[in-house]
């Protein structure tokens, strides 16, 4: 009888602790790429050729913050495409102006991978780098 009473207390308490741990793991703040220092600074062609090789060197770029100095091929407000094979999704928590085709500027974002089929580098969290930083 005493074991049943103990189980009635311990099981809900254990479930609550596990639920709390799960919630803490899932509800972490998102990575703020705009506030991080760029680990690499390059032009889009360099990044695309490094990731296209697919060797161990390419692994160092994955999930890294990279600053790119490039020419805009297109911008639809959600994604920007740079000449040289880089497609990046804008950081949705920050506002940005729509870029003009042919505009030369510096952008920063997190490398998420390389698409072999389209031969494009995929990035997210893209933000424009201010000239003063």
N, C-alpha and C positions, 0 to 999 in steps of 0.2 A: 504494500500500500504506500509506503514511504517512497519507493522508487517511482511510482506513478506521479506523485506530487512533485518530485524532483524533476522528472521529465517535462512536466507541464510548465515549469519555470525555465529550465535550461534550454529546451528546444526553441521557444520563441525568442529568448535572449540571444542565442547563437544565430538564429535566422536574422535578427535585427542587426547584429554585428556584421555578418556577412553582407547584408544589403547595404549597410553604411560604407563598408570597404569598397563594394562595387560602385556605389554612387560617387565616391571620392575619386576612383580611377577613371570613371567616364566623364565626369564634369570638371576636368582640368581646363584652365584657360587656354585658348588657342594661341598658337605661336605667332608672335608679332614680328613679321619679317622686316617691316619698315624700321623698327627700332634696333635690329641686329646689324652688326658690322658685316660687310660683304667678305666672304672668305676668299673669293676670286674676283678679279676685275679683268674683263676681256671683251672682245667683239663677238657677235653671234656666230660667225664662221668658225672661230677657234673652239667655242663650246660644242658646236655641232660635230666638228671633226673629232674632238676628244671623245665624245659619247658614242659616235658611230663605230669606233674601234672596238668597244665592248670589252676591253681588257680590265685589269685591276686599276689602272689609272682612271678609267671612267667611273669606277665605284666611288672615288673620292668626291666627285661632283654631285652624286645623288643625295638629295635632302640637304644640300648645302645652299647657302645664300650667295648668289652670284650677281654682280653688278655688270650690266651690259651697256656698251656704247654703240648704238646702232641706228639704222634708218627704218622708219615705220613703213611697212608694206600695207597694212590696213588696221583699222580699229573700229569695232562695232559697239563699243561701250562696255562689253563684257569680256572680250578677248582682244588682245593686241598681237599682231603678227609682225615680226621683224624680218627684214631681208637677211638672208643667211640661214634661215631654217629654225627660227625660234617662235613658238606660240605660247603665250602666257595669259592666264586668267587674272583679271584685276583683283586686288584686295577689295572685298565688298564692304569692309568696315570704314574705308576711307574714300572720300570723293576725289575725282580726278576730271580733268578736262578731256574732251574728245580730241584725239590726235589727228593731224593731217597727214595724208600719204606723202612720203618723201621727207618728213621731218626728222632731223637728227637730234637725238637726245640720249640721256642716261636713264636706265631703268634698273630696278633691283627686284629679284624674286627668288623663290625656292625652286630648285630643279627637282621635278618629280619623275622624269624618265625620258627615254628616247624612243620614238616611234619609227621602227625600221621600215614599215610600209610607206609612210609619207616622208621619211627621212627628216623628221622634225624633232627638236628638243621641246619637251613639255615642261611648263613652269606654272606655278600658282603664287598667289600673294603678291602680284606685281604692283609696284609703286614707282612713281617718278622720283628720281634723286634730285634734291635741290642743289643748285650750283654752289651754295655756300658750305655744303657738307662734304 
